[in-house]
Amino acid sequence: SKKQKADREFTPGLPFPSVQLAPRRLQLTHARHPPPEKRDFGALEAIEMVPDGSVKDQEASSSSSPPAAAIARAARPPRPVSFKTKRIVWHPLKHRRFRVGATKTMVEASSSAQAVRGARDQAVRGAREVGEATTAAAAMGSPKEDEKGHICGGWKSEDGSLYCGYSSLRGRRASMEDFYDMRSSKMGAKNINLFGVFDGHGGSCAAEYLKEHLFENLLKHPSFITDTKTAISESYTKTDSDFLDAETNIHREDGSTASTAIFVGNHLYVANVGDSRAVISKAGKAIALSDDHKPDRSDERERIENAGGVVTFSGTWRVGGVLAMSRAFGDRLLKPFVVAEPEIQEQEIDDELEYLILASDGLWDVVSNEVSIP
């Protein structure tokens, strides 16, 4: 009959007659798991997703923005769900890297400039609260992580000339992979203050090792005062080598960025490895003192290929199809292509230099340098 003949006809674009029921099955699955555009993402509505994996900052739709910590908790993608019916597969997150919700130092990637400013202001308030503290130890104390995985506070240098605030958020991960370090010392007539942000990946061991040993190695370097740039470079490479020697058989995939600011008298040295960034506010303008180490930088790609490595594109540019940065501590399996040689910028401290921001890509992925400056 005509009806039986119609039932046996192939559905256009599908290989088997049995797949004819696919639209109905897919519709039923959608009823249980609506596609992303129909889901209520709450705070995620203020974020624009683009195919290359970046997240564009937009203004929040409401004038009253919830606290940054609340937005960070909400700003997580749903668990990827595969809808399968024969050869029809829909995987909403397979081809788009959505970075919101990852563990990041300074502030977890949030959904609006207002939320990020709120987290940044928490760090500023932390600095002001230690204004009356007499020593760095008294100012810093022993910060405790709250039930939401948030640490926030302030710090004051021993001579009282420098203040800072810090803020970090673990997010929903079981453990923190990012660390920061702050130290104050005096060598001869010069005041020494050191600050660092270490964004770990593949585990927390590399970032934690940097927190414990990087500045220690730098302060012990015999040329730290007389040739600071050389001391920084050699201390970076020594710390990387020491970590690899200490972790010969374990933590082979652990790695970390390092963005550090070293104040020696009236000079500021910013050293960077990876995609954490340092930005200063000078006369009201945002100035980046570091350049992110990405595999698609022409000079970095040339260096990697000359060393025998490859740079491929998989959602974003990666070294060996794995790591989305071209320099890092650790990452044993990607040596010698991924190195820990820092790029160093020197800046004289004057009245126009207002403040400095060190942060991981959890901040910079959603906030431009200009937006970070109030």
N, C-alpha and C positions, 0 to 999 in steps of 0.2 A: 504494500500500500504506500501511498505518498507519505503518510506519517512515519512508517517504519524506515522508508528511505531517508527521510530528513533526520531521523535519530541516528543513522549510521554516518552522516556526513561529518567531515572533519571540521573542527573549529578553526577558523583562519589563524595561521601563525603558530598552531600547536601541532606536535608531531603525531599524536595518537588520538583515535576516536574517544578513548576512555577519559581523555582530559577535558571532555566536553563539560563535565560537572565542575570544572575548576572555578569559574566565576562564582558559582553558588557557594562553594566551600570557602573561597577567599572572602566572600561577603560575610559569612558566618564568623570567620576568624576576626575580621575587622570589627565585628560587633563586640567581641571580647577585648580586643586590643586595638583601639583606634589608631590610625596612622599619626605620625608626629604633628602634622599640621592641625589635627583635631584635638590634640591633647592639651591639657592645661598645664603649661610650664611655669605659671606664676611669674617669678622674677625673670625667667628666661625670655619673656616676650620682648624685653628691651635689647636683646642681643640678635645681631644678624649673622647667620652662618653663611660662609662662602666656601666654594669647592676646594680651595687650596688649604683649608684647615685653619685659617685665621679667624679671629673673632673681632668684629668691628664694634667699637664703643658707640652707643647712642644715648640720647637723653631719655631718662625714665619717663614713662607716660604719666606718672603721678607726681605732683609737686612734693608730696611727703614720701621720702624714701625710707624703707625699713633699715635697721642697723646693718652694717656691713656683714657682721657675723651671721645674721639671720638670712641675708641674701646668699651668702656663701653656702649655707646649708641647703638652701632651696635650689641653688644653681648647679644641679647635677643632672646629666642626661639619664633617661630611663634605661633600664637593662635592655641591651639589644635583643630584639625578637625576630626570628626568622619565620616568615609565612611561606610554607612550601606546598605546592600542588603540582606534582610531577616536576616539570622543568621551570616552573614559575617560582622564583625566589626573591623575596623582598627583605633586605637587611638594611634598616634605616641608617645605621651608624658605620657600615662597613667602609664606605668610601669618603667619609668625612671625619677627620680627627677633631673631636670636641674636647677642648682642654679644660673647660670649666669643671671644678670639683677636684682637681688634682691637688696634691700637697704642695704648698708654696710658702716660702718665707716672705715676710712683710705683710702680705694679705692674700687670701685665696682669690682667684679670679672671680670677680663679681660682675653683676649685670649692668652697672651704670657708673658713670663718672661720679655721681653723688655718693654712691656706696663706697667707692675707693677713696674718695676724699675723707669720708667718715673714718675709715680705718687708718688713713694717714694721720688724721687729726688726733686719733688715739695715741699714736706714737709721739706727736708733738706735745700732747698733754702730759704724757709720761715724762718727757724731758723737763717740763715746767715744774712738775711735782717734786723734783729732786733739787730744786733751786737752793734750798736751805741745807742740803746735805753737805757734810764736811769732807767726805772721802769718797772715792769711787766705789769702794767695797760697801760702804753704808748706803750709797745711792742705788747700787745694783741689787744688793742682797741676793736672795735665792729665789728667783721668779718661779712660781708654780703654775702648771698647766691646769686650767679649769676643766669642768666636766664637758665643755664643748671643744676641748683641744686648743684653747686660745691662750697665748702668753702675751702680755703687754706690760710695759714698764718704762722706766727712765734710768739714765746713767749720767754721772758727772765725773769729769777728769779730776785727778788728784790736785791739780793746781787751781781748779775751779774756773778755768777759762773756756771750757768746752762742755756742752751739754748734748745729749742725744736721747731719742726715744726709740723703742723697738716694739714690733708687733709681729707675731707669727700665728698661723692657724693650721692645725693638722688636718682639718676636714674629717672625712669619714674613714680615713685609712687607720689601720690598727696601730701603726707606729709612724713617727715623724722622720722624714728623710732629709729635711733641710735644717741647717744650723746657722747660728751667727756667733760672732765673737767680738769682744771689745776689751781692749787693754790700754793701760796708761802707765807710763814710766818716765824716767828722767835720766839722761845721759849727759854728764857735764852740765853745761848751762842750757841745754836744749830739752824742751818738753816733747815727749814722744807719746802719740796717741794712735792706736791702730783699731780699725773696724773692718769686719768682713762678713759677707753673706755667702753661704755654701749650699748650693742647690743640688742635692743628691739624686741619682737615678740608678735603678737596678738594685736598690738597697740603701741603707743608711751608713754603711761602714766607711765609705770614702769621705763623705761630708763630715762625719763625726771625727775622723782622723785629722782632717784639715783643721777643725776647730781646736783640737788638742795640740797640734804640732806645727802648723804653718807659721804662726807668729813667734812661737818659741824658737824655731830655726832662724827666723829673720833677725830677732833680737840678739842671737848668739853670733851672727855673722860678723867677722872682724872688720869688714868694710861698710858696715851699716851706716855710719855717720859720714865717712869720707867719700863713699861712692854708693849712694843709696840705690840707684837703679840697678847696678850690677848685683848688689846684695839681694834685691828683690827677685831678680831673674834666677839667680843661683839657688835661692831658698825655695822658690817654686819647684824647680826641677829636682832638687834634693828631696823635697817632701813627697813628690810623686814617686821617685825611685824608691824611697824608704817604704812607702805604702805598698808598692808592688812586691818588694822583697818580703815584707811582713805577711802578705796575704798570697803566698805562692800557690797554694793548692785550693784556696777557698775564695769566695767572693770575686770570681773572675769577671763578673759583669758589673760590679759596682763601679760607679764613677761619680764625679761631682764637678760643678762649676766652682769658680772662686772670683768674687768681685771684692776687692779690698781697697781701703783708703788709708794711707799712712801719712800722718802729720808729723813732720820733723821740723821743729821750730816754726818758721813762717812759710814753709813749703808743704804742698800737698802732692803726694804721689798716688795715682790711681792705677792699679794693676788688675788686669782682667784675663780670665780664661773661661771660655764658654759664652753662654747667652744671658747671664745675669748682667746688670747694667748699673753704671754710676752716672748720675745727672746732678749738676749743680745749678743753683739759682744765683745768677750774677746780674745785678742791676735790674732785677725783675724778669730776666730772660732765662729760659731753660737751655742749658748747654750740656750735651752728652760728652763725658770724658772717657767713654769706652765705646768700642765698636763690636757688636755681637759677632761671635765666631760661628758663622753659618757655612755649610758646605757649598752653597751657591755663590759665595763671595769669590770673585774671579781669582784673587791672589791665593785664597785658601784652597780652592779647587786645584789650581796649578801645583801648589805645594803637595797636596795629597796624591795627585797623579804622578808627580815626579818621584814620590816615595814608593810607588807601586800600588797605590790604593785606587779605589773606584768610587765615584759619586753617582748615585742613582736616584731616581724620583719615585717615591712611593707615598703618595699623599703629601709629602714634602721632600725636600732634598735631604739625602742621608748618606753618611759615610758607610760604604759596604752594604748599603740597603738597611742599615740598623740604626745608627745614631744620627739624630737631627742637629748635631753641633759638630764643629770641626776641631775643637780643642777642649780637653777635659783632663782632670786627674783620674787615675785609675783606667778603667776600660782596657784591661790587659789584652783582650783578644783583638783589639783594633790598633795596637801599637805596631809600627811607629807612625801610623797615619794620623792618629789623634794624639796630639802632644799637649804638654802642660807648660809650654813656653808662653809667658804672659806678654801682652802688649801694655806698655807703661806710658802714662801721660803725666806731665809735671805741671803744676799750677801754683803760682805765687798767691799767698793769702793776703788779700787787701780788704779795704772797707766795702767794696762792691760785692764780695763773695758772701752771700747771705746764708746759704745752707747747702747740704749735700744729701742726696737720696741714694742709698744702695738697696737694690731689690732684685729678686729673682724674676723669671719671666711670668710668674703668676700675676705680677703687677703690669709688666710691660706688654703682655699679650693683649690687654684690654684697655690700656691707658697710654696715651702718647706722652712724650716728654713734656710738652707744653701743658697738658691737662694736669700733670702731677705737681706743677708749681701753682700754689694758691694765688 
